[in-house]
Amino acid sequence: MPGGGLVAYHHIAALRFECTQCGHCCIGDTSSGVSLSVDEVGAIRRLLGLSQAWFRRRYVRRLSTTYWEIRLQADGRCPFLSDEDRCSIYALRPAQCHTYPFWPEILKSRKSWRGEARRCEGINRGRTIPVPTIEKKIKQLERL
């Protein structure tokens, strides 16, 4: 890796992933949220057919001039996770969501990958994800 650091797990092991849309990754710590770009805010708002004011008041908070965050509910659930544990905005889910589980903190070691696999039934399932695909997802996250 650049800078002489540890080698990320995806460089030493073939990683498999297939999203089962179980919704487990859509429940988190209530002190954080899901990062969104301005474009993602607009696309989701239009998909839901909501006014800009209502969408912002109900679902998001501004982090900076270019980034927003989906506010999680009191129980840590994403507000777009249905009662059936399905993402109601799956086609337009934010970059933070569609890059999961290929986040640096999950890829840092075999232990962290296996730990996340206890939470996510799609990890170690399905096809092997090529390293360039994983690297592309990491770069998408770096832009957030």
C-alpha positions in Angstrom: 0.0 0.0 0.0 1.1 3.6 -0.5 3.0 5.0 2.5 4.4 1.7 3.6 1.4 0.9 5.8 -0.3 -2.4 6.4 -1.6 -4.3 3.3 -5.4 -4.2 3.2 -7.1 -7.6 3.4 -8.5 -7.4 -0.1 -5.0 -7.4 -1.5 -4.1 -10.7 0.2 -7.4 -12.6 0.0 -10.2 -13.1 -2.5 -13.3 -11.5 -1.1 -16.8 -12.6 -1.9 -19.9 -10.5 -1.4 -23.5 -10.7 -2.5 -26.0 -8.3 -1.1 -29.1 -10.2 0.2 -30.9 -6.9 1.1 -31.4 -8.1 4.6 -31.2 -4.6 6.0 -28.7 -5.3 8.8 -26.2 -2.7 7.4 -29.0 -0.1 7.5 -29.0 0.0 11.3 -26.3 1.8 13.1 -25.2 4.1 15.8 -27.7 7.0 16.4 -24.9 9.5 16.8 -24.0 9.2 13.1 -25.8 9.0 9.8 -25.4 8.2 6.2 -23.3 10.7 4.2 -24.9 12.2 1.1 -23.7 14.5 -1.7 -25.9 17.4 -2.8 -26.8 15.4 -5.9 -27.8 12.3 -3.9 -30.1 14.5 -1.7 -31.8 15.8 -4.8 -32.2 12.5 -6.5 -33.7 10.8 -3.4 -36.0 13.7 -2.7 -37.3 13.6 -6.3 -37.7 9.8 -6.1 -39.9 10.2 -3.0 -41.8 13.1 -4.5 -41.2 15.4 -1.6 -40.6 19.1 -1.4 -37.1 20.3 -0.7 -38.1 21.9 2.6 -40.0 18.8 3.9 -37.3 16.3 2.8 -34.6 18.3 4.5 -36.6 18.9 7.7 -37.6 15.2 8.0 -34.7 13.2 6.7 -31.3 15.0 6.5 -29.0 17.5 8.1 -26.3 19.6 6.4 -22.7 18.7 7.2 -21.1 21.3 4.8 -22.0 23.2 1.7 -21.6 20.1 -0.4 -22.4 17.2 1.9 -25.5 16.1 3.9 -26.3 13.2 6.2 -29.4 11.0 6.5 -30.5 11.2 10.1 -31.0 7.8 11.6 -34.1 7.1 13.7 -34.0 6.8 17.5 -33.5 3.0 17.2 -30.6 3.5 14.7 -32.6 2.4 11.7 -32.3 4.3 8.4 -35.6 6.1 7.8 -35.6 4.5 4.3 -35.5 1.0 5.7 -39.0 -0.5 5.4 -40.8 -2.5 8.1 -39.9 -5.6 5.9 -36.2 -4.6 6.3 -35.9 -3.5 2.6 -34.3 -0.3 1.4 -37.1 1.9 -0.1 -34.5 3.9 -2.1 -32.3 1.0 -3.1 -32.0 2.1 -6.8 -30.7 5.5 -5.6 -29.0 4.5 -2.4 -26.1 6.8 -1.4 -22.4 6.0 -2.2 -21.8 5.1 1.5 -24.5 2.4 1.1 -23.5 1.0 -2.3 -19.9 0.7 -1.4 -20.6 -1.4 1.7 -18.8 -3.6 2.9 -15.8 -2.3 1.1 -15.0 0.3 3.7 -11.3 0.8 4.8 -12.2 -0.1 8.5 -13.7 -3.4 7.3 -10.9 -4.2 4.8 -8.1 -3.5 7.2 -7.6 -7.1 8.3 -9.0 -10.6 8.2 -10.3 -10.1 11.7 -12.3 -7.0 10.8 -13.7 -8.7 7.6 -14.8 -11.7 9.6 -16.2 -9.5 12.3 -18.4 -7.7 9.8 -19.4 -11.1 8.3 -21.1 -11.9 11.6 -23.3 -8.9 11.0 -23.8 -9.2 7.3 -25.0 -12.5 5.7 -23.8 -11.4 2.2 -20.1 -11.3 3.2 -18.3 -14.5 2.0 -21.3 -15.3 -0.3 -21.6 -15.0 -4.0 -18.9 -14.2 -6.5 -15.4 -12.9 -5.8 -15.2 -9.2 -6.2 -12.2 -8.1 -8.3 -9.6 -5.9 -6.5 -10.1 -3.0 -9.0 -13.8 -3.0 -8.2 -13.0 -2.8 -4.5 -10.5 0.0 -5.1 -13.0 2.0 -7.1 -15.5 1.7 -4.2 -12.8 2.9 -1.7 -12.1 5.9 -4.0 -15.8 6.8 -4.0 -15.8 6.8 -0.2 -12.7 9.0 -0.1 -14.7 11.7 -2.0 -17.2 11.8 0.9 
